[in-house]
Amino acid sequence: LRRNRGETEFHQAVREVLDSLAVVLARHAEFLEMKTVERICEPERQVVFRVPWQDDRGEVHINRGFRVEFSSALGPYKGGLRFHPSVDLGIVKFLGFEQVFKNALTGMPIGGGKGGSDFDPKGRSDAEVMRFCQSFMTELYRHLGEYTDVPAGDIGVGAREIGYLFGQYKRITNRHESGVITGKGLGWGGALVRTEATGYGAAFFADAMMAAVGESFDGKRVTISGSGNVAVYGVEKVHQLGGTVVACSDSSGHVVDEEGIDLDVLKQVKEVERARIAEYAERVPSASFVEGGSIWDVPCDVAVPSATQNELDGDAAAVLARNGCRYVVEGANMPSTPDAVRVFREAGIAFAPGKAANAGGVATSALEMQQNASRDRWTFEHTEARLEEIMRAIHARCSETAEEYGSPGDLVLGANVAGFLEVAEAVHAHGLV
Ligand code: NDP
C-alpha cells in the first residue's frame, strides 16, 4: 500500500484477487516461498511520458501518457489504451492487473498490460485527435512490437484512434507490422468480430450462466449501462439470444425504452453522430430520457454494467435486488464496488466478474494476432463461433475451479483462482524474474 500510495482503484483490484487466494496458497507452499503473489502484483515495467500537441486554434496542450507492462509470463503484454480525463497511474495499473488474469482465462498465449492518457477526445475534431495520437505514438512506439507489447482500444479509443496510432507507428518504424496493435480496420489487418467481441462475449457468458441452471435469455428484461463499444454490441447479441434490453446510458443519463432498444437508432446516434444518449429518446417515441439518475433503478432480470469502474455501488445493488434482478454480468472492468458485490452475494444474485465476462474482446484480439501472423482472414461466422466457444469455456473453467476450491457457484473465486494459477505456474517456472 505504501509503495502505491493513492492508487485507490489498484488497491481495490488487488484486494479483490487476494481475497480469493488463501485456498490456493494453502495448497502451494512454493508460491509463498518464492513470493509469487508479490511479484505478480508488481508491474514488470511502467512507462509515463509527456504528450504535447496543438489544437485547431494553435493552442498547445500537454497530456500525460502511460503504458504499464504488467506481466509477460504467458505472452507479449496485451491490453487496451484508454483516453479519458480520469486516467492516472492508479487506473492504468488496476486495469493492467485485471488484464493479466483475464488474458490467462482466455487460454491464449498473451500477457497483460494497459495504457492510455488523460486526453479527452470528446468534442475534439478528427484533426486534433490525429495530432494527439501521433504525438502519443511518437513515444510509445519504442516500447511496442508484435512479440513485446500489443495495445488495443478501450474507453475513448475506437477504430478512428487505432487507425491514427497504427499509421504513426508504421511511419516511424517503416514496418507494416500488423500484429503490433489490434482493433484495426478490416482493410488493413483487422479481424471480423473484433468490434462486436466484448459485448457479444458478455452476452454469451450470461447465456452460459443461465444455461447452467436451465434458463435462457428468453423473455428476460435486461439493462446495459453505457452506450459505447461494449454496450452497443451487448444490446445486439442479447436481442439475438431472445432477451429485451430496456435501458442504456451515457455519462449524462439513461434512456428507457419498454419496446426494447432500437439498435439501428442507437448505432446511428452513438457510432455515426457521436451524439448524447438523450438524442435516442428524441427519435424513438416509446423511449424516455432520464437526466442524471441511476440506470439501476430500472427493474430488470439481468444487469450488464458496461460503462466504467465503480459505476454500480451498494445502494444501486440493493435496488437491483429489491426489483428482482437475478444476474449481474460485468461488461466493463470492475464496474461493481466491493459493497455491491457483497449485496449480490447476500441476495443470491448470480454474479460474473469482468475479468471473466468481458474477456471476449481480448480473446478476439488474440484471434486477430493469429490471423495477422498467418496472413489469413477468417469469416465472421468462423470467428464468432471461436468467440462463443472461448466464452463458454471460460465459464466452465471458472465454475469448475470454484467447485474444486470449495465454493460452488462463486465465479469471482473461480476466475481469480483459475487466472492466478495459470500465471503463477509460468512465473514460477521462469525462475526469479
Ligand atoms: P467506450 O468509450 O466505447 O464507451 C464507454 C461508455 O461508458 C460511454 O457510453 C460513456 O459515456 C460511458 N462512460 C464512460 N465513463 C463514464 C463515467 N465516468 N460515468 C458514466 N458513464 C461513463 O468504451 P468501451 O465500451 O470500449 O468500454 C466500456 C468498459 O468496458 C470499460 O470499463 C472498458 O475498460 C471495458 N472493456 C472494454 C473492452 C473493449 O473491447 N472495448 C474490452 C474489455 C473491457 P460518455 O460518452 O458520456 O462518456
Residues whose N, C-alpha, C, O or C-beta is under 5 A from the ligand:
A	BS01	NDP	G153 D154 I155 G156 T198 G226 S227 G228 N229 V230 A231 S249 D250 S251 S252 S306 A307 T308 Q309 G331 A332 N333 N358 G361
